[in-house]
């Protein structure tokens, strides 16, 4: 009698489990694959090669996008550096021109003094 109740409990348990699981042969719920009486269904899937090619193509596009962003950042940094350099060049050129003016003044003074000596 105990064995009958165990069998009944096992049978009920497997039936309940069968409702949760999907048959791998016909892709329907409610029975196990070894219990399946239906015909096998064909599921068309992409080949592994096609999947890998898609993945490689996507990675290549991501690399190109990343490279473009990096070049934009480098160009932006270079432009900013160029602006800083031109600003410092402008300030140094103005100071050098003032120093060149003073040097040219000093050169003119001796010539003026020579003229004065000749006049006297």
Buried (B, 14 or more C-beta within 10 A) or exposed (E): EEEEEEEEEEEEEEEEEBEEEBBEBBEEEEBBEEEBEEEEEEEEEEEEEEEEEEEEEEEEEEEEEEEEEEEEEEEEEEEEEEEEEEEEEEEEEEEEEEEEEEEEEEEEEEEEEEEEEEEE
